[in-house]
C-alpha cells in the first residue's frame, strides 16, 4: 500500500501556528500518514519540535498529496492554494487568525479535525477560480490565476489610474480610479466586500467587478456569468503605471496600454468540509451578525 502524504501549511511567523503544526504533524505520523511541509517552513517547525519526522514538499510529488491542512487565517490558506495549485488535494482550513472565512474549523477543534482528516471523514466542495492574462499589444506577457480576486491598481499613491473596462469584448466605461477588483464568489467576502461589492453565495458561478474610488457616474459593481470575460485596459493618459495583484500574492507591473483579461479558470480549488449547513449561517457566525428576533418560517409558507 502506498504511503499517505498530507501537506501541513502554517503561519510560521506565529508561535501558536507552529505549536499547532507540531501537534498536527505528530498526530499524522502516529496515524500512519507522512506529514509534509513546505521546504521554507521546515526549519521553523523543527525549531519548535526537533523530534518531528517530516518530509519536505520538495521531495514529494504534488500528485501524491491526499490533503492540505492549513493552520492560520485566510492569507495562509491562499498561500497553501498557491503551493498545491497543481495537485488534486483539497484544503482543510483550521482558523488561527481573526475572521478566517475560508477555514472549516477553529483552533479549539484542532485535534478532532486531524482525526477526521486521518479517517478521510470530510466532504469536498469545489470553488471557482479565475484565469488571469496580461497582454501588451498582441502578446500575452503574463499568465496566472486567483481564488479570491485579481486587482488592477495604481502603482503610485499620488496618481490616478485611467482605465477602460470591457465585458465580453465590448467597452462599457472609462474613468479614473484607484483600481478595479475582479472577484470570484469566494472572494466576494474579501477585498471586493471591503470595496462595497455584493456578497455572492459560493454555489453561484459568477464573476464580480468592483471599481475602487472611481471618478465616474457609472461605477457600480457588476456581476456577470461564468462564461463572460472581463478586460481592464490601462489607458495612455495614465500618469505612471499600474500593477496587477492576484490574491495579494502574485504581482505584475502594467505599462500603459496593457490589458488584463479575467475569465473563469478551467481548474477549480477544492476545499475539505467537515460541517454541513447553509452559507447564511457561516456569514452570521463569521461576521457576528445580529439575528435576535428571528422566529423562523411559519407553517405552510413554503419554507
C-alpha positions, 0 to 999 in steps of 0.5 A: 500500500502506498504511503499517505502524504498530507501537506501541513501549511502554517503561519510560521511567523506565529508561535501558536501556528507552529505549536499547532503544526507540531501537534498536527504533524505528530498526530499524522505520523502516529496515524500512519500518514507522512506529514509534509511541509513546505521546504521554507517552513521546515526549519521553523517547525523543527525549531519548535519540535526537533523530534518531528519526522517530516518530509519536505514538499520538495521531495514529494510529488504534488500528485501524491498529496491526499490533503492540505491542512492549513493552520492560520487565517485566510492569507495562509490558506491562499498561500497553501492554494498557491503551493498545491495549485497543481495537485488534486488535494483539497484544503482543510482550513483550521482558523488561527487568525481573526475572521478566517472565512475560508477555514472549516474549523477553529483552533479549539477543534484542532485535534478532532479535525486531524482525526477526521482528516486521518479517517478521510471523514470530510466532504469536498466542495469545489470553488471557482477560480479565475484565469488571469492574462496580461497582454501588451499589444498582441502578446500575452506577457503574463499568465496566472490565476486567483481564488479570491480576486485579481486587482488592477491598481495604481502603482503610485499613491499620488496618481490616478489610474485611467482605465477602460473596462470591457465585458465580453469584448465590448467597452462599457466605461472609462474613468479614473480610479484607484483600481478595479477588483475582479472577484470570484464568489469566494472572494466576494467576502474579501477585498471586493466586500471591503470595496462595497461589492455584493456578497455572492453565495459560493454555489453561484458561478459568477464573476464580480467587478468592483471599481475602487474610488472611481471618478465616474457616474457609472461605477457600480459593481457588476456581476456577470456569468461564468462564461463572460470575460472581463478586460481592464485596459490601462489607458495612455493618459495614465500618469505612471503605471499600474500593477496587477495583484492576484490574491495579494500574492502574485504581482505584475507591473502594467505599462500603459496600454496593457490589458488584463483579461479575467475569465473563469479558470478551467481548474477549480480549488477544492476545499475539505468540509467537515460541517454541513449547513447553509452559507447564511449561517457561516456569514452570521457566525463569521461576521457576528451578525445580529439575528435576535428576533428571528422566529423562523418560517411559519407553517405552510409558507413554503419554507 
